[in-house]
Amino acid sequence: MFYRQAGDFKESYREDLQTFSLKQDRWAYYALMIFAFCVVPFFINDYWASAVLLPFLILSIAALGLNILTGYCGQVSLGTGGFMAVGAYACYKIMTFAPDLSIFIVVLLAGLITALVGLIFGIPSLRIKGFYLAVATLAAQFFLVWLFNKVPWFYNYSASGQINAPERTIFGQAITGPNADAPARYLFCLVIVVLLAWVARNLTRGRIGRSWMAIRDMDIAAEIIGVNPLNAKLLAFAVSSFYIGVSGALFFSVYLGAVEVGEVFGITQSFLILFMIIIGGLGSILGSFVGAAFLVLMPVLLKNTMVNGLGWPTDIAAHIEISLIGALIMGFLIVEPHGLAQLWRLTKEKLLLWPFPH
């Protein structure tokens, strides 16, 4: 078999602890990056950008953020949609107040503003946890959506209540606005995803990540061994909210271009991101991407198969999609709680030892 550890020697602990310890994994990662950066932009069109690639990349960032909070730190949150709305409206206000500011800086500032909001709503996690914390974050979801709907300042007193992204360019290529270029939008989101995934990977593998996992496994024992629950939990809320805010800013400005908060960032969006990390795998960077890819590609595949191929009504296809997602969530929670990422890890372990018994 081609997937073997024999002959792949490590000469230091640094080499043994690297993200891709096997040469095959590193080659596959480099090949994937080359393909994503150098091949896809030449073949992408508006359909692939709008239907598959942009929602996958942007929702992957949101799934990463929620996985940091829920998967690594063990703090359940149902307010993802509301925090995405904070990022979207912060992005809109910054774009209108500072028209000369780079869109890259705007997105990062929107993430920082969302991190501050996340810190405020993360304070109850110091006293409550589990189901009660989920209810508290659910209240944050409804409060934030109500706030953006009822305060006209957030949408610049528009009669429709809708916010529209002004046009912004990078190196002469339109990233936002009606004339946005599909390859440019894709590359812009891809660069941000790669950077944030690299940061998340290093955070979760270091001292901060270990403190989060200690809180997740048993917060009382973590406090006894020296982990500060206040710092760990609030930092998890801040980092998670930053990622989700960046996702919301990109979802508004680069992907949709115009949103109404109640329709786009409602409770359905919060559950969608939660389902991504459940199916992909809690406490896994890879699981965030796998879950996002699964829940973005599956509706497209079902629609093309049942509606365009078999001629079924769209409402039936939508009901089947919801039923299938529910069945998959129940199946993974019962059979493999760690999701698709754990199945991939087990597959690699078996390949490394094949044909010998595990």
C-alpha positions as CSV (number, residue, x, y, z in Angstrom):
1,M,0.0,0.0,0.0
2,F,1.1,3.6,-0.7
3,Y,0.1,5.0,2.7
4,R,2.9,3.8,5.0
5,Q,4.9,5.3,7.9
6,A,7.9,3.0,7.2
7,G,10.9,5.0,6.1
8,D,9.4,8.3,7.3
9,F,11.8,9.1,10.2
10,K,11.6,12.0,12.7
11,E,14.8,13.5,14.1
12,S,13.2,15.9,16.6
13,Y,10.1,16.3,18.7
14,R,9.2,19.3,16.5
15,E,9.0,17.1,13.5
16,D,7.0,14.5,15.3
17,L,4.4,17.0,16.5
18,Q,3.9,18.8,13.2
19,T,0.4,19.0,11.8
20,F,1.1,16.6,8.9
21,S,3.7,14.1,10.3
22,L,3.6,11.9,7.3
23,K,5.1,12.9,3.9
24,Q,2.0,11.7,2.1
25,D,-0.2,14.0,4.1
26,R,2.1,17.0,3.5
27,W,2.3,16.3,-0.2
28,A,-1.5,16.0,-0.3
29,Y,-1.9,19.3,1.5
30,Y,0.6,21.1,-0.7
31,A,-1.2,19.7,-3.8
32,L,-4.5,20.8,-2.5
33,M,-3.3,24.3,-1.9
34,I,-1.7,24.5,-5.3
35,F,-4.9,23.3,-6.9
36,A,-7.0,25.8,-4.9
37,F,-4.8,28.8,-5.5
38,C,-3.5,28.2,-9.0
39,V,-6.0,26.0,-10.8
40,V,-9.5,26.7,-9.5
41,P,-9.5,30.5,-10.2
42,F,-9.0,29.9,-14.0
43,F,-12.1,27.6,-14.2
44,I,-14.5,29.1,-11.6
45,N,-17.7,30.8,-12.8
46,D,-20.5,32.7,-11.1
47,Y,-22.6,29.5,-10.5
48,W,-19.7,27.6,-8.8
49,A,-18.8,30.6,-6.8
50,S,-22.3,31.4,-5.6
51,A,-23.6,27.9,-5.1
52,V,-20.6,26.0,-3.8
53,L,-17.2,27.6,-3.2
54,L,-18.1,30.9,-1.5
55,P,-20.7,29.4,1.0
56,F,-18.3,26.6,1.7
57,L,-15.3,28.8,2.5
58,I,-17.3,31.4,4.5
59,L,-19.4,28.9,6.5
60,S,-16.2,27.0,7.2
61,I,-14.9,30.0,9.1
62,A,-18.1,30.1,11.2
63,A,-17.8,26.4,11.9
64,L,-14.2,26.9,13.0
65,G,-15.3,29.6,15.4
66,L,-18.2,27.5,16.9
67,N,-15.9,24.5,17.1
68,I,-13.4,26.5,19.1
69,L,-16.1,27.4,21.6
70,T,-18.1,24.2,21.7
71,G,-15.8,21.5,20.5
72,Y,-12.6,22.6,22.2
73,C,-13.9,24.6,25.2
74,G,-17.2,22.8,25.8
75,Q,-19.3,25.9,25.9
76,V,-22.6,25.3,24.0
77,S,-23.8,28.2,21.9
78,L,-26.9,28.7,19.8
79,G,-26.2,32.3,19.0
80,T,-24.0,31.9,15.9
81,G,-26.5,33.6,13.6
82,G,-26.7,36.6,15.8
83,F,-22.9,37.0,16.0
84,M,-22.7,36.6,12.2
85,A,-25.2,39.5,12.1
86,V,-22.9,41.6,14.3
87,G,-20.0,41.0,11.9
88,A,-22.2,41.8,8.9
89,Y,-23.6,45.1,10.3
90,A,-20.2,46.1,11.7
91,C,-18.7,45.5,8.2
92,Y,-21.5,47.6,6.6
93,K,-21.1,50.5,9.0
94,I,-17.3,50.6,8.6
95,M,-17.6,50.4,4.8
96,T,-20.0,53.4,4.8
97,F,-18.0,55.5,7.3
98,A,-14.6,54.8,5.9
99,P,-14.9,54.3,2.1
100,D,-11.2,54.4,1.5
101,L,-10.4,51.6,4.0
102,S,-9.2,48.2,2.5
103,I,-11.9,45.5,2.5
104,F,-9.4,43.2,4.2
105,I,-9.0,45.6,7.1
106,V,-12.8,46.1,7.2
107,V,-13.4,42.4,7.6
108,L,-10.9,42.1,10.4
109,L,-12.3,45.1,12.2
110,A,-15.8,43.6,12.0
111,G,-14.4,40.4,13.5
112,L,-12.8,42.4,16.4
113,I,-16.1,44.2,17.1
114,T,-17.9,40.9,17.2
115,A,-15.2,39.6,19.6
116,L,-16.1,42.4,22.0
117,V,-19.8,41.6,21.7
118,G,-18.9,37.9,22.3
119,L,-17.1,38.8,25.5
120,I,-20.2,40.5,26.8
121,F,-22.4,37.6,26.1
122,G,-19.8,35.2,27.3
123,I,-19.9,36.5,30.9
124,P,-22.8,34.2,31.9
125,S,-20.6,31.2,31.1
126,L,-18.7,31.9,34.3
127,R,-21.8,30.9,36.4
128,I,-23.9,28.6,34.1
129,K,-23.1,25.8,31.6
130,G,-24.7,23.2,29.5
131,F,-28.4,23.6,28.7
132,Y,-28.6,26.9,30.6
133,L,-25.7,28.4,28.7
134,A,-27.4,27.3,25.4
135,V,-30.6,29.1,26.5
136,A,-28.5,32.2,27.3
137,T,-26.8,32.3,23.9
138,L,-30.2,31.6,22.3
139,A,-31.5,34.7,24.0
140,A,-28.5,36.6,22.6
141,Q,-29.4,35.4,19.2
142,F,-33.0,36.8,19.4
143,F,-31.8,40.0,21.1
144,L,-29.2,40.8,18.4
145,V,-31.7,40.1,15.5
146,W,-34.3,42.3,17.2
147,L,-31.7,45.1,17.8
148,F,-30.6,45.2,14.1
149,N,-34.3,45.2,13.0
150,K,-35.5,47.9,15.4
151,V,-32.6,50.5,15.5
152,P,-32.5,52.3,12.1
153,W,-29.0,53.6,12.7
154,F,-27.6,50.1,12.0
155,Y,-29.0,50.1,8.4
156,N,-28.5,53.8,7.9
157,Y,-32.2,54.7,8.1
158,S,-33.0,52.8,4.9
159,A,-36.7,52.5,4.2
160,S,-36.5,48.8,3.4
161,G,-34.3,47.9,6.3
162,Q,-31.9,46.2,3.9
163,I,-28.1,46.8,3.9
164,N,-26.2,46.8,0.6
165,A,-22.4,46.4,0.3
166,P,-20.6,49.2,-1.5
167,E,-18.1,48.2,-4.2
168,R,-14.5,47.6,-2.9
169,T,-11.5,46.5,-5.0
170,I,-8.2,44.8,-4.3
171,F,-5.4,45.2,-6.9
172,G,-8.0,46.6,-9.3
173,Q,-10.4,43.6,-8.9
174,A,-13.9,44.1,-7.5
175,I,-14.4,42.1,-4.4
176,T,-17.8,43.5,-3.4
177,G,-20.6,45.2,-5.2
178,P,-22.6,44.4,-8.3
179,N,-19.5,44.2,-10.5
180,A,-17.6,41.8,-8.2
181,D,-15.4,39.3,-10.0
182,A,-16.0,35.6,-9.2
183,P,-12.3,34.5,-9.1
184,A,-11.3,37.6,-7.1
185,R,-14.1,36.9,-4.5
186,Y,-13.0,33.3,-4.3
187,L,-9.3,34.1,-3.8
188,F,-10.1,36.7,-1.2
189,C,-12.1,34.3,0.9
190,L,-9.6,31.5,0.4
191,V,-6.7,33.6,1.7
192,I,-8.7,34.5,4.8
193,V,-9.8,30.9,5.4
194,V,-6.2,29.6,5.1
195,L,-4.9,32.3,7.5
196,L,-7.6,31.7,10.1
197,A,-7.3,27.9,9.9
198,W,-3.6,28.2,10.5
199,V,-4.2,30.4,13.5
200,A,-6.9,28.1,14.9
201,R,-4.6,25.0,14.4
202,N,-1.8,26.7,16.4
203,L,-4.1,28.0,19.1
204,T,-5.7,24.6,19.7
205,R,-2.4,22.7,19.8
206,G,-0.7,25.1,22.3
207,R,-1.2,26.1,25.9
208,I,-4.4,28.0,25.2
209,G,-5.9,25.0,23.5
210,R,-4.9,22.7,26.3
211,S,-6.6,25.0,28.8
212,W,-9.8,25.1,26.7
213,M,-9.8,21.3,26.6
214,A,-9.2,21.0,30.3
215,I,-12.2,23.3,30.9
216,R,-14.3,21.2,28.5
217,D,-13.4,17.8,30.1
218,M,-13.8,18.9,33.8
219,D,-13.8,22.6,34.7
220,I,-13.3,22.0,38.5
221,A,-10.3,19.8,37.9
222,A,-8.9,22.3,35.4
223,E,-9.1,25.1,38.0
224,I,-7.4,22.9,40.6
225,I,-4.4,22.3,38.3
226,G,-4.0,26.0,37.6
227,V,-6.3,26.9,34.6
228,N,-8.1,30.2,35.1
229,P,-11.8,29.5,34.1
230,L,-12.4,33.3,33.7
231,N,-9.6,33.8,31.2
232,A,-10.1,30.5,29.4
233,K,-13.9,30.8,28.8
234,L,-13.9,34.5,27.9
235,L,-10.9,34.0,25.6
236,A,-12.8,31.1,23.9
237,F,-15.9,33.4,23.4
238,A,-13.7,36.2,22.1
239,V,-11.8,34.0,19.6
240,S,-15.0,32.2,18.5
241,S,-16.9,35.4,18.0
242,F,-14.0,36.9,16.0
243,Y,-14.1,34.0,13.6
244,I,-17.9,34.1,13.4
245,G,-17.9,37.9,12.9
246,V,-15.4,37.6,10.0
247,S,-17.7,34.9,8.5
248,G,-20.7,37.2,8.9
249,A,-18.8,40.1,7.3
250,L,-17.8,38.0,4.3
251,F,-21.3,36.4,4.0
252,F,-22.8,39.9,3.7
253,S,-20.2,41.8,1.7
254,V,-18.6,39.2,-0.6
255,Y,-21.2,36.4,-0.9
256,L,-24.7,38.0,-0.8
257,G,-24.0,41.7,-1.2
258,A,-27.3,42.6,0.4
259,V,-29.1,41.2,3.5
260,E,-32.0,41.5,5.8
261,V,-31.0,40.3,9.3
262,G,-34.1,38.4,10.1
263,E,-34.1,36.4,6.8
264,V,-30.3,35.6,6.7
265,F,-29.0,35.5,10.2
266,G,-32.0,33.9,12.0
267,I,-32.0,30.9,14.3
268,T,-31.9,28.6,11.2
269,Q,-28.4,29.8,10.5
270,S,-27.3,29.1,14.1
271,F,-28.6,25.5,13.9
272,L,-27.0,25.0,10.4
273,I,-23.5,25.9,11.8
274,L,-24.1,23.7,14.8
275,F,-25.1,20.8,12.5
276,M,-21.8,21.3,10.6
277,I,-19.6,20.7,13.6
278,I,-21.7,17.8,14.8
279,I,-21.5,16.0,11.5
280,G,-17.9,17.0,10.8
281,G,-16.6,16.4,14.3
282,L,-16.5,18.3,17.5
283,G,-13.0,19.4,18.6
284,S,-11.5,19.0,15.1
285,I,-10.2,21.6,12.7
286,L,-10.7,19.2,9.8
287,G,-14.2,18.4,11.0
288,S,-15.2,22.0,10.6
289,F,-14.3,21.9,6.9
290,V,-15.7,18.5,6.3
291,G,-19.0,19.4,8.0
292,A,-19.3,22.7,6.0
293,A,-18.5,20.9,2.8
294,F,-21.1,18.2,3.5
295,L,-23.9,20.6,4.3
296,V,-23.1,22.9,1.4
297,L,-22.7,20.3,-1.2
298,M,-25.6,18.0,-0.2
299,P,-28.4,20.5,-0.9
300,V,-26.8,21.3,-4.3
301,L,-26.6,17.6,-5.1
302,L,-30.1,16.9,-4.0
303,K,-31.5,19.8,-5.9
304,N,-29.7,18.8,-9.1
305,T,-30.7,15.2,-8.8
306,M,-34.3,15.4,-7.6
307,V,-35.5,18.8,-9.0
308,N,-33.5,19.2,-12.2
309,G,-32.9,15.5,-12.9
310,L,-36.1,13.7,-11.8
311,G,-38.5,16.7,-12.0
312,W,-39.7,16.6,-8.4
313,P,-41.2,19.7,-6.8
314,T,-38.8,21.9,-4.9
315,D,-40.8,21.6,-1.6
316,I,-40.4,17.8,-1.6
317,A,-36.7,18.1,-2.2
318,A,-36.4,20.6,0.7
319,H,-38.3,18.3,3.1
320,I,-36.1,15.4,2.1
321,E,-33.0,17.5,2.7
322,I,-34.2,18.4,6.2
323,S,-35.1,14.8,7.0
324,L,-31.8,13.6,5.8
325,I,-29.9,16.1,7.9
326,G,-31.9,15.2,11.0
327,A,-31.3,11.5,10.4
328,L,-27.5,12.0,9.9
329,I,-27.3,14.0,13.1
330,M,-29.0,11.3,15.1
331,G,-26.9,8.7,13.5
332,F,-23.6,10.4,14.2
333,L,-24.6,11.2,17.8
334,I,-25.3,7.5,18.4
335,V,-22.7,5.7,16.3
336,E,-19.8,8.2,16.0
337,P,-20.1,11.3,18.2
338,H,-16.8,12.7,16.9
339,G,-18.2,12.9,13.3
340,L,-16.6,12.4,9.9
341,A,-13.2,13.6,11.1
342,Q,-13.0,10.7,13.5
343,L,-13.9,8.2,10.7
344,W,-11.1,9.7,8.6
345,R,-8.6,9.3,11.5
346,L,-9.7,5.7,12.0
347,T,-9.4,5.0,8.3
348,K,-5.8,6.4,8.2
349,E,-4.8,4.3,11.2
350,K,-6.1,1.1,9.5
351,L,-4.3,2.0,6.3
352,L,-1.0,2.5,8.2
353,L,-1.2,-1.0,9.6
354,W,-2.9,-2.9,6.8
355,P,-2.9,-5.9,6.2
356,F,-2.0,-6.5,9.9
357,P,-4.8,-6.5,12.5
358,H,-5.5,-3.3,14.3
